[in-house]
């Protein structure tokens, strides 16, 4: 147990950190803000002690606040991933390795004969007088745990778990685990979050303080299943259902055109200076294509304002899904004051035999990503031939660059790449595209946003990068290839990314595949500068979202409304 920092930890980024590493560090900060009470702030003149992030030899940190002045934390070559940054910052915040707990011998065995000579100190066990577990259980999933072959001399594993099912779990480098966060919050004596606002899976009869209303004797209903429709709870999809598995459903069957019902969240007040929020939820549309799911926010100007002002933020309509699949949907919000989210279903003109179902709602003060949900991906894995390619919809970054992702399925691994695509803002953009960090995330579909441990990788568009005598990030209108995507003729650049992005064996470690589907999230963000205060989500001058277009892959989605802010 090291000395604690203030909850807002001052830091400074060294000039020798790459642009991409600075962006990865910022993303790690955002995970701490989402999951815990810990925040980070750029060092100010009055901050005597601070963490100096540097690119030295390897990935390492002192444990706790060790001395006054600049305390080094190294993110060296090969260390630039979100989970490694989180690991080193947990050291700086006071954490030793999980396998150094005083009670570790109850949970694992250290094979000292298999450890490289001179590295035995990495497996020290600390007494109760030196460390504290904060009364948390031993965590095989901790981002602070070594893997089974850490510092092995080649003669076998160095760590053997006493429960064999965790032998391949230890050493995960995805994200902070649930118990990492619990222990961190206990250590710093707080239990709030900087950026998380609300979650609801409707498992409790309280509906998470949400209220339902309608014009008649019908409305949103809390259901376990719907008669005549193959729809069940999403929270426990693919798992054994239990007595708490519920979702919300509004039936448009037998209703008159214009009939509507609303469901309103509890009131929430933005805490961050940049008023950006993201609403995400899973929905299933089984009604008529003219039925609507409208998403509003009701914003209150002050405590005397009891009615609030409604603003429409998004609308889902169009052809219902002929298969039972929940779709993940994100809605960017921009509430400046206390607000509620309002879900309204409105009956359209046609005959309906279903309605709208909702589950697993999360709201956070973060920016929304782009979503690519691939239906029945599990079947693709089981039946695909060598080098099966899939292509995402087309996306726009907040500053107008258009791009597309490509996924290639091989026998033992998945490759993920991104390419630029010609769009409507080319004359307004800088070319070659300079220093945009592109991040893809294979989503852990845990229903609770704070408990997810997604797989994530990032890279940055280097404007000087040349491949096969072509500028990778130049205007595709000038250097790309003409193709047809959907009904549109466009120019595309070179795919760039990770060949060994995901090993197939890792797909079963979390809820990466749920109901047969896999979901990828994408962001493309501007350059991260050390002098810029990244303690807030960026306030983009515009946010451009285009209607989903797809090529050679089935996308789980409905019609998308063009939005701007």
VOGU-3710 file (C-alpha; in Angstrom, 3 decimals, decimal comma):
1> xxxxxxxxxx> 0,000/0,000/0,000  1,591/3,229/-1,144  0,715/6,760/-0,090  -2,418/8,105/-1,716  -2,723/10,984/-4,168  -5,468/13,547/-4,198  -8,468/12,238/-6,134  -7,649/14,618/-8,997  -4,177/13,339/-9,828  -1,879/15,922/-11,478
11> xxxxxxxxxx> 0,123/14,679/-14,441  2,447/15,884/-17,166  3,075/14,297/-20,570  6,669/14,114/-21,748  7,557/15,401/-25,197  9,080/11,999/-26,000  5,679/10,271/-25,931  4,238/9,560/-29,368  0,980/11,147/-30,470  -0,710/7,748/-30,385
21> xxxxxxxxxx> 0,526/6,988/-26,866  -0,821/10,334/-25,645  -4,219/9,394/-27,046  -4,081/5,957/-25,415  -3,220/7,561/-22,069  -6,217/9,867/-22,423  -8,483/6,877/-23,148  -7,177/5,139/-20,019  -7,978/8,288/-18,025  -11,510/8,184/-19,424
31> xxxxxxxxxx> -11,925/4,592/-18,212  -10,858/5,582/-14,692  -13,372/8,454/-14,848  -16,137/6,156/-16,090  -15,571/3,327/-13,630  -14,195/5,026/-10,519  -14,011/8,251/-8,531  -10,442/8,978/-9,685  -9,842/11,949/-11,967  -6,732/13,364/-13,610
41> xxxxxxxxxx> -5,737/16,941/-14,321  -2,817/18,533/-16,188  -0,183/19,678/-13,734  -0,570/23,277/-12,553  2,159/25,516/-11,179  1,018/24,916/-7,606  1,219/21,095/-7,925  4,460/20,150/-6,174  3,975/16,403/-6,642  2,779/15,013/-9,954
51> xxxxxxxxxx> 3,114/12,010/-12,241  5,466/12,511/-15,162  4,465/10,212/-18,018  7,537/9,357/-20,048  8,698/6,942/-22,722  11,568/5,109/-21,046  12,701/1,503/-21,220  9,667/-0,670/-20,524  6,386/-0,237/-18,648  6,799/0,603/-14,967
61> xxxxxxxxxx> 5,744/2,843/-12,106  6,511/3,524/-8,468  3,889/2,260/-6,017  1,817/5,073/-4,540  2,881/8,681/-4,133  6,523/8,039/-3,351  8,283/11,401/-3,294  7,783/15,104/-3,976  8,296/16,541/-7,417  8,050/14,668/-10,704
71> xxxxxxxxxx> 7,338/10,975/-10,144  8,140/9,056/-13,320  5,780/6,541/-14,902  7,116/4,879/-18,047  5,024/3,972/-21,083  7,844/2,702/-23,283  7,853/0,923/-26,624  5,245/-1,845/-26,688  3,414/-0,411/-23,673  0,913/1,770/-25,528
81> xxxxxxxxxx> -2,348/-0,002/-24,755  -5,179/1,167/-22,539  -4,901/-1,776/-20,133  -1,130/-1,430/-19,665  -1,545/2,277/-18,903  -4,279/1,371/-16,395  -1,972/-1,242/-14,844  0,858/1,249/-14,349  -1,477/3,919/-12,994  -2,901/1,483/-10,451
91> xxxxxxxxxx> 0,677/1,022/-9,251  1,034/4,803/-9,014  -2,279/4,995/-7,137  -1,015/2,502/-4,544  -1,578/-1,034/-5,898  0,856/-3,948/-5,820  0,368/-6,919/-8,137  -2,604/-9,131/-7,327  -0,392/-12,222/-6,908  1,600/-10,308/-4,243
101> xxxxxxxxxx> -1,346/-10,397/-1,813  -0,582/-11,915/1,588  -3,318/-14,523/0,996  -2,182/-15,513/-2,509  -1,155/-19,054/-1,457  -4,832/-19,890/-0,926  -5,484/-19,237/-4,604  -2,355/-20,132/-6,572  1,073/-21,730/-6,507  4,269/-19,978/-7,627
111> xxxxxxxxxx> 6,728/-22,299/-9,398  9,975/-20,565/-8,464  12,030/-23,162/-10,336  10,454/-21,925/-13,599  11,285/-18,229/-13,032  14,147/-16,592/-14,920  17,147/-16,223/-12,630  17,244/-12,742/-11,171  13,507/-12,101/-11,648  12,278/-13,817/-8,505
121> xxxxxxxxxx> 11,575/-10,460/-6,831  8,636/-9,964/-9,191  6,837/-12,713/-7,271  7,372/-11,345/-3,767  4,512/-11,788/-1,332  3,807/-8,873/1,001  2,492/-9,202/4,537  -0,710/-7,737/5,935  1,396/-4,974/7,496  2,700/-3,962/4,063
131> xxxxxxxxxx> -0,450/-4,269/1,973  -4,216/-4,231/2,247  -6,828/-6,013/0,160  -9,578/-3,570/1,216  -11,568/-6,700/2,189  -12,028/-7,641/-1,470  -11,958/-11,190/-2,782  -8,955/-12,540/-4,683  -9,405/-11,373/-8,267  -8,199/-13,659/-11,056
141> xxxxxxxxxx> -9,568/-11,074/-13,514  -7,521/-8,195/-12,098  -5,557/-6,108/-14,580  -2,830/-6,227/-11,889  -2,393/-10,010/-12,135  0,523/-11,630/-13,967  -0,236/-14,259/-16,592  0,595/-17,926/-16,124  3,916/-17,712/-17,985  5,209/-14,402/-16,619
151> xxxxxxxxxx> 9,039/-14,391/-16,436  9,153/-18,077/-17,379  12,546/-19,603/-18,166  10,926/-21,918/-20,681  10,504/-24,881/-18,351  6,801/-24,323/-17,718  4,338/-21,927/-16,154  5,385/-19,755/-13,232  1,860/-19,415/-11,812  -0,648/-22,247/-11,329
161> xxxxxxxxxx> -4,151/-21,301/-10,174  -5,756/-23,651/-7,674  -8,980/-23,362/-9,644  -8,027/-24,647/-13,122  -10,757/-22,667/-14,890  -8,820/-19,469/-14,123  -5,434/-20,627/-15,426  -6,015/-18,918/-18,783  -7,861/-15,964/-17,232  -5,027/-14,500/-15,168
171> xxxxxxxxxx> -2,973/-11,829/-16,852  -5,823/-10,267/-18,828  -4,930/-6,930/-20,367  -8,365/-5,763/-21,456  -9,480/-3,294/-18,806  -9,946/-2,617/-15,124  -11,912/-5,468/-13,579  -14,985/-4,984/-11,425  -13,001/-5,724/-8,262  -10,076/-3,534/-9,324
181> xxxxxxxxxx> -12,570/-0,670/-9,235  -14,155/-1,712/-5,940  -10,727/-1,906/-4,288  -9,647/1,426/-5,800  -12,759/3,245/-4,592  -12,359/1,754/-1,108  -8,709/2,807/-0,996  -9,645/6,386/-1,883  -12,801/6,303/0,273  -15,294/7,235/-2,432
191> xxxxxxxxxx> -17,862/5,416/-4,546  -18,946/7,892/-7,195  -18,012/8,191/-10,864  -16,757/11,194/-12,794  -18,643/10,450/-16,022  -21,187/7,659/-15,418  -24,818/8,743/-15,003  -27,241/5,813/-15,074  -27,880/2,171/-15,917  -31,066/0,118/-16,068
201> xxxxxxxxxx> -31,731/-3,486/-17,035  -35,263/-3,482/-15,541  -34,459/-6,449/-13,305  -35,879/-4,589/-10,315  -39,527/-3,585/-9,996  -38,474/-0,008/-9,243  -37,554/0,377/-12,955  -34,455/2,314/-11,816  -36,698/5,245/-10,838  -38,052/5,464/-14,386
211> xxxxxxxxxx> -41,703/6,407/-14,827  -44,180/5,260/-17,470  -47,212/7,122/-18,764  -49,750/6,722/-21,575  -52,974/8,220/-22,888  -55,074/5,191/-22,020  -55,004/1,934/-20,089  -51,941/0,716/-21,913  -48,300/1,707/-22,047  -44,814/0,394/-21,486
221> xxxxxxxxxx> -44,899/-2,957/-19,702  -42,186/-4,790/-17,776  -42,106/-8,245/-19,364  -40,252/-11,570/-19,263  -41,550/-12,499/-22,721  -44,198/-11,359/-25,203  -46,887/-13,728/-26,438  -46,684/-14,340/-30,178  -43,281/-12,640/-30,527  -39,943/-14,362/-30,146
231> xxxxxxxxxx> -38,525/-11,751/-27,791  -37,001/-12,247/-24,359  -34,699/-10,401/-21,994  -31,399/-9,143/-23,457  -29,471/-8,943/-20,184  -29,214/-12,714/-19,827  -29,348/-13,554/-23,531  -27,515/-16,828/-24,107  -27,444/-17,572/-20,386  -29,779/-19,411/-18,085
241> xxxxxxxxxx> -32,721/-17,099/-17,444  -33,471/-16,306/-13,817  -36,295/-14,716/-11,900  -34,969/-11,197/-12,422  -34,682/-11,239/-16,230  -37,044/-8,544/-17,523  -37,242/-5,951/-20,286  -39,644/-3,164/-21,263  -42,114/-3,582/-24,130  -44,770/-1,411/-25,755
251> xxxxxxxxxx> -47,166/-3,188/-28,101  -48,465/-1,331/-31,156  -50,729/-4,249/-32,076  -54,399/-3,211/-32,167  -53,577/0,440/-31,497  -54,827/3,420/-33,444  -52,540/5,617/-35,484  -51,040/8,263/-33,224  -51,420/6,265/-30,005  -48,315/6,795/-27,904
261> xxxxxxxxxx> -46,723/5,969/-24,575  -43,696/7,459/-22,829  -41,114/6,152/-20,412  -38,993/8,763/-18,621  -35,689/8,295/-16,831  -34,843/9,774/-13,465  -33,448/13,316/-13,539  -29,693/13,667/-14,039  -27,405/16,688/-13,829  -24,269/16,924/-16,009
271> xxxxxxxxxx> -21,113/17,230/-13,906  -18,452/17,812/-16,547  -17,687/21,191/-18,090  -18,146/20,014/-21,662  -21,815/19,111/-21,929  -21,595/15,906/-23,934  -23,524/12,749/-23,047  -24,065/9,398/-24,711  -27,209/7,308/-24,371  -26,927/3,664/-25,359
281> xxxxxxxxxx> -29,546/0,937/-25,255  -30,602/-2,294/-26,917  -33,893/-2,365/-28,801  -35,938/-4,880/-30,775  -38,418/-3,592/-33,378  -41,208/-6,077/-34,156  -43,979/-3,671/-35,190  -44,970/-2,008/-38,470  -42,389/-0,003/-40,420  -44,380/3,183/-39,764
291> xxxxxxxxxx> -44,192/2,754/-35,977  -41,758/5,137/-34,284  -39,452/5,030/-31,304  -38,647/8,660/-30,491  -35,860/9,593/-28,088  -36,250/12,981/-26,405  -34,531/14,835/-23,623  -36,518/16,988/-21,212  -34,254/19,745/-19,919  -35,036/21,890/-16,864
301> xxxxxxxxxx> -33,809/25,484/-16,783  -33,812/25,786/-12,976  -35,421/24,368/-9,832  -38,585/26,405/-10,454  -39,046/24,823/-13,891  -41,363/21,852/-13,282  -42,300/21,137/-16,909  -38,987/21,288/-18,707  -38,393/21,663/-22,435  -38,554/18,647/-24,746
311> xxxxxxxxxx> -36,073/18,224/-27,607  -36,150/15,345/-30,085  -32,695/13,737/-30,285  -33,304/10,659/-32,443  -35,971/8,524/-34,085  -36,018/4,825/-34,949  -38,495/3,641/-37,562  -38,508/1,561/-40,713  -38,843/-2,117/-41,489  -39,094/-4,393/-38,473
321> xxxxxxxxxx> -36,578/-7,169/-37,982  -37,649/-10,498/-39,450  -35,312/-12,235/-37,011  -35,160/-11,856/-33,249  -32,116/-9,691/-32,649  -31,607/-6,875/-30,221  -29,695/-3,983/-31,784  -27,310/-1,718/-29,901  -28,080/1,956/-30,491  -26,220/5,123/-29,459
331> xxxxxxxxxx> -27,731/8,606/-29,244  -25,483/11,668/-28,700  -27,026/14,099/-26,203  -26,045/17,671/-25,354  -27,920/18,560/-22,182  -26,526/21,612/-20,403  -28,689/21,392/-17,300  -30,664/18,840/-15,312  -32,454/16,535/-17,741  -34,406/13,341/-18,305
341> xxxxxxxxxx> -34,324/10,918/-21,218  -37,775/10,166/-22,638  -38,528/7,064/-24,728  -41,748/7,492/-26,715  -43,327/4,852/-28,945  -45,903/6,204/-31,403  -48,190/3,975/-33,483  -47,905/4,461/-37,237  -50,473/3,962/-40,005  -49,945/0,278/-40,774
351> xxxxxxxxxx> -51,111/-2,923/-39,105  -48,759/-4,196/-36,431  -48,288/-7,584/-34,819  -45,533/-6,467/-32,450  -44,028/-3,289/-31,033  -40,783/-2,025/-29,502  -38,734/-3,715/-26,772  -35,977/-1,999/-24,748  -33,293/-3,289/-22,396  -29,881/-2,512/-20,872
361> xxxxxxxxxx> -29,855/1,296/-20,915  -26,635/3,178/-20,066  -26,036/6,939/-19,929  -22,617/8,530/-19,510  -20,897/11,874/-19,966  -18,780/10,618/-22,845  -18,828/10,877/-26,623  -20,755/8,262/-28,592  -18,804/5,886/-30,836  -19,793/4,503/-34,224
371> xxxxxxxxxx> -21,372/1,039/-34,023  -20,935/-1,998/-36,251  -23,064/-4,957/-35,154  -22,546/-8,103/-37,227  -25,482/-10,474/-37,132  -24,802/-14,201/-36,603  -21,050/-13,700/-36,467  -20,747/-16,953/-34,547  -21,897/-18,798/-37,670  -19,324/-16,907/-39,730
381> xxxxxxxxxx> -16,606/-18,105/-37,356  -17,739/-21,700/-37,575  -18,292/-21,783/-41,336  -15,911/-19,224/-42,832  -13,255/-20,146/-45,322  -9,738/-18,751/-45,126  -9,581/-14,949/-45,378  -13,303/-14,061/-45,243  -13,757/-10,286/-45,534  -16,536/-8,088/-44,136
391> xxxxxxxxxx> -16,978/-4,329/-44,442  -18,561/-1,863/-42,031  -20,970/0,974/-42,810  -19,414/4,302/-43,792  -18,742/6,746/-40,961  -17,815/10,407/-40,595  -15,507/11,665/-37,864  -16,647/14,752/-35,960  -14,408/16,928/-38,146  -15,583/15,440/-41,448
401> xxxxxxxxxx> -13,210/12,624/-42,451  -15,077/9,652/-43,905  -13,840/6,138/-43,207  -14,735/2,466/-43,277  -13,548/-0,582/-41,332  -12,711/-3,962/-42,783  -12,692/-7,232/-40,849  -10,866/-10,304/-42,122  -11,525/-13,700/-40,519  -8,668/-16,205/-40,591
411> xxxxxxxxxx> -8,334/-19,652/-39,104  -6,860/-18,536/-35,777  -7,244/-14,760/-35,665  -9,160/-11,693/-36,837  -7,619/-8,738/-38,661  -9,106/-5,233/-38,473  -8,246/-2,354/-40,775  -9,540/1,139/-41,550  -9,457/3,088/-44,818  -10,431/6,601/-45,812
421> xxxxxxxxxx> -13,408/7,043/-48,147  -14,308/10,027/-50,303  -17,064/12,183/-48,820  -18,727/15,572/-48,939  -16,226/17,546/-46,846  -12,999/16,858/-48,761  -12,459/20,468/-49,836  -12,643/21,597/-46,194  -10,144/19,090/-44,793  -6,379/18,925/-44,401
431> xxxxxxxxxx> -4,558/16,320/-46,501  -2,934/13,937/-45,858  -5,183/13,359/-42,842  -2,948/14,411/-39,918  -2,689/12,694/-36,541  -6,211/11,354/-36,059  -6,335/8,537/-33,556  -8,477/5,657/-34,774  -9,653/3,261/-32,084  -11,599/0,064/-32,544
441> xxxxxxxxxx> -13,161/-1,762/-29,651  -14,538/-5,281/-29,659  -17,381/-4,755/-27,212  -17,761/-6,831/-24,081  -21,562/-7,013/-24,101  -21,979/-6,988/-20,352  -25,260/-5,102/-19,797  -23,626/-2,649/-17,365  -21,299/-0,112/-18,979  -19,023/0,101/-15,929
451> xxxxxxxxxx> -18,461/-3,664/-15,769  -17,396/-4,147/-19,374  -13,872/-5,280/-20,227  -13,683/-4,694/-23,962  -10,742/-5,435/-26,253  -9,324/-2,220/-27,690  -6,550/-1,111/-30,041  -5,565/2,309/-31,399  -3,319/3,738/-34,076  -2,770/7,231/-35,440
461> xxxxxxxxxx> -2,823/8,554/-39,002  0,746/9,624/-39,767  0,532/12,040/-42,732  4,006/10,973/-43,903  3,146/7,257/-44,124  3,765/5,750/-47,582  2,848/2,195/-48,614  3,498/0,809/-52,102  4,373/4,343/-53,231  0,943/5,620/-52,115
471> xxxxxxxxxx> 0,230/8,040/-49,272  -1,961/5,987/-46,920  -3,805/8,977/-45,424  -4,074/11,200/-48,489  -7,340/12,260/-50,112  -8,804/9,044/-51,609  -10,376/11,140/-54,360  -6,823/11,716/-55,631  -4,964/8,528/-54,689  -7,667/5,918/-54,086
481> xxxxxxxxxx> -9,561/3,292/-56,038  -13,106/3,714/-57,340  -15,623/1,219/-55,921  -19,377/0,953/-55,402  -20,600/0,711/-51,796  -24,333/0,249/-51,525  -25,719/2,494/-54,250  -22,876/5,011/-54,097  -19,732/5,258/-56,196  -16,837/6,357/-53,988
491> xxxxxxxxxx> -13,051/6,367/-53,858  -11,328/4,342/-51,131  -7,801/4,481/-49,754  -5,509/1,753/-48,451  -6,639/-0,404/-45,520  -4,384/0,124/-42,496  -4,559/-1,476/-39,063  -3,795/-4,693/-37,196  -3,258/-8,066/-38,863  -3,323/-9,967/-35,558
501> xxxxxxxxxx> -5,980/-7,833/-33,908  -7,844/-10,574/-32,048  -6,980/-14,219/-31,490  -10,008/-16,487/-31,894  -9,330/-18,165/-28,562  -9,904/-14,800/-26,858  -13,458/-14,439/-28,202  -14,834/-16,617/-25,403  -13,105/-14,802/-22,530  -15,863/-12,204/-22,112
511> xxxxxxxxxx> -19,303/-11,558/-23,662  -17,777/-10,583/-26,996  -20,326/-12,750/-28,812  -23,877/-12,526/-27,468  -26,901/-14,033/-29,144  -24,526/-14,958/-31,969  -23,665/-11,296/-32,675  -20,414/-9,390/-32,298  -20,229/-5,595/-31,955  -17,352/-3,296/-32,868
521> xxxxxxxxxx> -17,177/0,348/-31,801  -15,074/2,906/-33,696  -13,864/6,421/-32,999  -11,669/8,801/-34,999  -10,484/11,705/-32,873  -8,180/14,684/-33,291  -4,593/15,058/-32,158  -3,874/14,843/-28,436  -1,494/17,558/-27,261  0,177/17,684/-23,852
531> xxxxxxxxxx> -0,756/21,328/-23,416  -4,446/20,535/-24,020  -6,648/19,784/-21,033  -8,125/16,400/-21,947  -9,906/16,059/-18,613  -13,130/16,755/-20,492  -14,641/15,052/-23,534  -13,920/17,079/-26,634  -16,540/19,609/-27,728  -16,778/18,997/-31,444
541> xxxxxxxxxx> -17,971/21,884/-33,588  -20,024/19,451/-35,664  -21,042/15,835/-35,470  -21,890/14,225/-38,768  -23,739/10,925/-38,928  -24,658/9,400/-42,279  -27,275/6,805/-43,025  -25,894/3,297/-42,675  -24,603/1,819/-45,902  -23,302/-1,704/-46,038
551> xxxxxxxxxx> -21,484/-4,019/-48,385  -21,101/-7,785/-48,153  -22,290/-8,013/-44,557  -25,614/-7,912/-42,712  -25,822/-4,965/-40,329  -28,260/-5,052/-37,413  -29,791/-1,607/-37,504  -32,806/0,393/-38,588  -33,035/3,631/-40,537  -30,675/6,258/-39,160
561> xxxxx> -31,604/9,914/-38,802  -28,994/12,454/-39,911  -28,040/14,492/-36,849  -25,952/17,585/-36,170  -25,048/19,667/-33,145
//
